[in-house]
């Protein structure tokens, strides 16, 4: 069925939903802003929330500062998307039941009524904030608490101050000039290159006896790891849900780390031109037009990340991991936190040997499995002697605290362009891998410019747990650094038996 036919059919279905109480209500609507950026604002209709059997259904709208064109199917331009969303409160998942698109004048231009797969709401994402309102014992009281002015919160939301917001609209005044000023030259060790093709630095000699960081226990004796939707520990709990700013302040204060300075787009390797980013003028949809070297980001046919669906079950040889301890060296490169790995660690796969160069993180996970995204993902980047790249992706979900990641977070610099080394700590990348090493395999690309293709992707099927506060700690520096899902096209996705 074509998109146009689906739109017409879904419009009738959505109209039929009026009798069932599923369509947006007429008259005054109390839209509560829950997530604001320079480009869009997500809002919840407080009066539409219906709760039953541990689930909540609500109408949510996303208002864009500028008109947006549809990316697939029949082309149309819209300003607002209104969605009916069903939230499962305990597992913290959300599933869109229907969508309607409206233009500048508020006229509906297209609609769809087709339930999507439920996915876990990433911490502090628009879905997560809307879920918190919808599932609260008193949504209007929770919304009133959210409306309390917190001037510094806008810095982490990448949007205007709360006083400049109003329902259904977002002020798009230009940011202050100094927000995009280059970062000051660091006084610490120079930043390592972000280019995964670059050779790793020579192994540094330890200045002190090593404190060996053991691999993460697969299952502590007599202990059952909490599920992904387990409640936070008493240490993290609070009588009322904390704002992002308060969580950031508390987490960094408990670790004795100064709050990171806000930096603008980070230019690397001596380049002064405007650098690519995950939001704003240089967001992913603009990457392919920024430089000639980046054209593959828009023209490539095997781009990453992808939503992994309907894999071909086949007999695949296992990945042989040979990872060794490496002096802990952590870089904040302006886009993510990256652990530099000394020579000696490698994997064997497909008859080739790939040396491990570095490991870095994204939130939320860039890869999805059957539509489900995860709180974070760790990418372990490898390179063969012939220059071929292989990336092992380890999905990270909220649960028990992860000791190895805790050590990385305690070491990471808060300022873009700086590196911090702790040669007395021996980090073993094996500590990040899941116990079950079964994986998906497909051909893809780098998920950052220049989006080079020909990368072998090996995505672990089983996620690894990390603490909710550990997720918030990374989010204090990078609230969102994931490239959107790319078309699969004619690729074959393989999965072992």
N, C-alpha and C positions, 0 to 999 in steps of 0.2 A: 504494500500500500504506500503510495507516495506521501510526502510530507503534507502537501496541500489537501489531499483526500483525508489524511489523518486529522488535520486541523479542523476541517468541516465536520467530520464525524465526532471529533472530541468536543466541538462546540455544542453539538446537540446533547452529548452526554453530560457536559457541564451544565447546560440549561436544565436537563432533567434532574441534576443534583439539587436544583433550587428547592424541589419538593422534599428532598431528603435532608435539607438543612446544611448542605456542604458548600454552597456558593457564598461569596462574600455578602455580608449584610448591607442593606441599603441604609442610608441615613448617616448620622455622625459616627465616626469610628475613632477609637482611642488607639492610635498607633504609637507604640513605645519604641524609640530607637535603642538598639542593643549593640550595634557595631557600626562604626563610622570610619571611613577612609576619605582620602581626597577625591576618589572617583565614585563612591557609592555609599549608601546607608541602608542597613538592614533593620527592619522594624517588625514588631509583633502587634497584632490586633488583640488587645487584652480582653475585650468582651466576647471574642470568638472562641476562647479556650474552653474545651470540654474534656473532663478527666473521667476515666473509667477503667477499672481493672489494671491499675499500674501504668496506664498509657494516657497520653494527652494529645488532643488534636487542636491545632490552631492555624489561623491564617497569618502568613508571613509575607511581607513585601520587600523587594529590593529596589530602591530608587537610585538611578544613575544620574550623575551630574551632567553628563552629555548623552545625547541619543546614541543607541547601540544598534548595530546591524546584526541580524541573525547570521550565524556562521555556517549552518548547513540547511539543506532543504530549500523550501520557498523563501526567498529573500524578503525581509521586512525590517522596519526600523522601529525600535521601541525605547521607552524611557523607564518603564516600571514593569517588574514581574511580580505577580501576586500568586502565592503558592499555598495550597492546603498541605500541611505537614503533620505527620503522625509521629509522636515521640514515644519511645519506650523508656520510662524513667529510670528503672533499675539498671539495665545494660547500657543506658545512655546512647541510644541509637536514634536516628531520624530517617524518615522515608517520605519523599514528596509524593503526594497522591494526585495532584493536578497542578497545572500551571496556566496562567492567563497573562498575555502581554498587552501593554497599553502604551499609546503614543503620548506626545506632549500634551494633547488636549484631553487626555483621559479616556480616549476611545479604544476599545478592545480591538486589537489587530490580529490576534491569533490565540488559540488555546489548545491545551492537550489534557486529556484525562487518562493517564496511564501510570499506575503505581510503580515507583522505582524501588530498587533493592535498598534495604535498610543499611546504613553505614554508621560506624562509631563516630560520635562527634569529637573532633580533636579539641584538646583543652584550649579555651579562650578563642575558639573560632566563632563565626556568626551562628553556626548550628548549636554550639555548646552554650552560648549566651541565651539564645532563644529557648533552648531546652530548659535551662535553669529557671526562666520566667514561667514557662508553660507548666513545669512540674512542681513549682513551688506551692506550698500549702495555701498561700494567699498571693496569687500572681500580682495583684495590684499593689500590695504592700512591698513585694520584691521589686516591682518596677519603680515605686517611689524611692526606695533605697538606691536604685541605680541612677536616679535623676539627681542625687546629691552632687553638688559641684565639686569636682576634683581637678583643679587647673592643670596639674602635671600629667594627668592621665592621657591627655590628647597626644602627648609625645609618643606614647607606646601604641596608640591607636592610629597613628599616622593621619590624623584628621584635625579639623578645627576644634577649638575649645568648646566645652559643653554649652556655654552661653551663646555660641554662634549657630547652634543646631536648632532645628524645629522639625516637627513631624512631616515626613514626605519631602523634605528639602535638605540640601546640604550646601553650605557656603563653600565656594571654590576659589577663594582669594589666593594669590600666589604666596608661596612660603617666603620667609625672610631670606635675604641674599646669603647670609652667612651659613644657612643650613646646607648649602651646596659647596661651601669652601673646602678645598683639599685639606685632608687631615694633616696635623702638624707632624713634622719628621720625628719618628720615634727615637727615643733615647736608648731603647733596648736593642737586642739583637735584630738585625735586618730580617724582614719577612722573607720566608721561602716562597718560591714561585708557586702560583696557583695552577700552572700548566701541568696536567697529569703526565705529559710526555717528558717533563724535565727529570733528569737523573736525581735520585735521592742524595741527600748530603752524606758525607762519610760518617761512619759510626764514631760517635764521640766517646772518648775514654771516660769512664765514671770517675768523678772526683771524690766519691765517698762510697762506702760499702753499699751494695744494692739492697733495697727493701723490695723483695719479690712480691709482685701482685699476683696472687693465684688466679687461675681461671674461675669463672663464675660456677658455683656448684650446680650440677644438673638438677638435683633435688636433695635438699638437706634432709638428713635422716629424721623421720618422725615429723616433718614439717610439710604442709601443703601450701603451695604458693597461692596467694589470693588471685581471684579472677580479675579480668580486665576491668570489670565494673565494680570491684570491691571498694568499699568506702575508704577514704583517706584515713591514715592513722590518727590517733588522738592528738599526736603532736601537731598534725597539720590542720585538725578540725578547728572550727571557730563557731560561735553561736550564730553568726550570720555570714553568708558568703562574702568573702573578701573580694575587693576589686583587683584588677590586674596590677595596678600600681602598688597596692598594699602587699600582695603576694610577692611581687618583685622585691620590694623593700625588705620584707621579712626574710626571704630566702637568702638574699645577699648579705643582710646584716648578720644572720646566724653563721654564715661562712666567713665573716670578717673581710668581705670584698667590697671595695668602694663601688658605688653605682657607676656603670659605664657612661662615658660621655656620648652624646648624640653625634653621629657623624653622617655626613652626606654621602653621595655616591663615591665609592672608593676607586680611584684610578691606580692601576698596578703597572709594574714594569715600565715606569717612566711615561705612560700615556697620560696626556692632559685632557683628552676629549671626554665628553660626557660618557660615563660608563654604564653598562647594562645593569638592570635592576629587576626586582620582582614586582614592583608597583610603580605607579606614576608614569611619567613620559617615556621611560625606557623599560617598561614592563615587557614580559615575554612576547606579546603580540607584535612588538616593535623590533625585536632583536634582529630579524632577518633584513631589516632596512637600515640598520645603524651603520654597518660597515660592509664592504665587499666580502671580507673574510667570514662574515656571519650569514651569508645568503642561504647556506644549507639549513639554517634554523627555520626558514619558511618554504624552501623548495625540496627539502629532503623527503624521501618516501619511507624511511625506516628510522623515525625519530623516537626518542625516549623522553619521558616515561610512557607506559601504556597501562591500560586496564586489562589484567590477565583473565581471559575468559576462554572456555572450551579448549583447553590444551589437548594436544595429541599425546596419548599415553604411549610411551615407547621405552625400550631398554636403553637407558643412558648409563654410561660409565660414571661412577661416583667422582666427586671432586676430591683429590688428595690434598689435604691442607698440611703444609709444613711451615708453621709460624714459629718464630723464635722471639725471645725477649728483646726489647729494644728500649734504650733510654728514653724516658717520656719527654717528648718535644711537641708542644701544642701551639698552633698558629691561628690567629684571628685574621682571616684574609679579607674581611669586609663583606663577604657573602655567607660565610659559614665558619664553623670551628673545625679545624683540620689537625689530625694527629700525623706527624711525619714519622715514617718507619725506616729504621736503619736497614742497610742491605742484609740479606740472609733469609728473609721470609718469602715464601712462594707457594703457588698452587700448581698442580698438574691436572690438566684437563684437555681432552681432545687431542692427545699426543703432543701437547705443547706445555712448556714451562713458563709461567707468568710470575714475575717478581712483584711483590707487594710494595707499592710506593707510599701510599697514604690512605687514611680513612677520614671521612668527613660526614656531616649530618645534615638532614633536612627535616623541617616540620611544616605541615604534616608530611606523612610519607608521600613520596612522589609516585611510587608504584601503588596500584590497587589490585585486589583480588576479588573478582566477581562484583565489582563496584564498591567494595569496602576499602576505605582508607584507614591508616593507622596513625597513631600520635606522632611518630617520627620514623626515620629510617637511617641506617648507617650504610654508607657506600664504601667498600674497600676496593681501591683502584689498583689494578695490576697491569704490567706491561711485559710483553715477551721480547726476546732478543731481536725479533724481526719487526718490532715496533707495534704489534697488535695489542689492543687493550681488552681487558676482561674485568668486569665489575661484579663483585659479589655484594648483593643487597640483603641486609638483615633488617627485617621489619621490627619496630619497637612499639610496644603497647603498654598502657598504664597498668601498673601492678606493684610487685615488690621492688624495693630499691635495688639498683644495680651497683655493686661495689667498684667495678672497673670504671664505669661511666662517672661515678662520683669522684674518683681520683682525677679524671680528665677535667671535669667541671671545676674542681678546686685548683686546677693549674691554668685553665684557659685565660688569656688576657682579655680585659674588658674593652680594649681600644683596638680598632681596626688597623691592620698593618704591623702588629707586634707579635713576637714569638716569645714564649716562655719555656725554658728548659729546666728539667729536674733530673739530672743524670743519675741521682741516687735511687730513682724509682724505675724498676724494670717493668715495662708494659708488654703483655703478651696478647696479640690480637685474637688468639683463640678464645679469650675470655668473653668475647662479644658474640661468638657463634652459638646458635641453638644446639640442643642435644641431638635433635633429628636433623640430619644434613640433607634431607630430600629437597629438591629444588625445581624451579621452572627455568627453562632455557630459551632464549630467543636472540635474534640479531637486532641491535638498536644503535643508539648514538650517545654521545655525551649529553647530559641534561642541562648544560650551561654552554654559552657561546664559546667556540664557533660551532657547536652542535655536530661535531665530526661523527660520521657514520662508520659502520664496520666494527662496532664495539660488541663483544660477546657479553650478554647479560645473564647472570646466574642468580636468581632470586630465591632465597630460602623460603620454603613453604611455612615453616613454623616461626611465629614471632617470638621475640625475647622481651621479657618484662623490664621496665624501669619505673622508678617512682614518679608520682604525679608532681612532686616538688622538683624533681630533676628535670621533668619536662618544662615546668614553669621557669626554672633557672636558665635553660637554653632560650626559652621564649623571651626572657628579659633582654637578650641581645638580638635575637632574630625571631620575631613573632610569626613570620611566614617567609620561607625561602624555598618553595617548591614550584617547579615548572608545571603548568597544566598538562593533563593527559593528552597524548598525541594519537592520531589515527593508527590503527594496526595495519591497515591496507592488506597486502597479500602475504604478510609474514606468517610463518608457522611457529606456534608456541608449543614447546615440548614439556612433558612432565614425566618423571620416573614412576615406575609402578609402586 
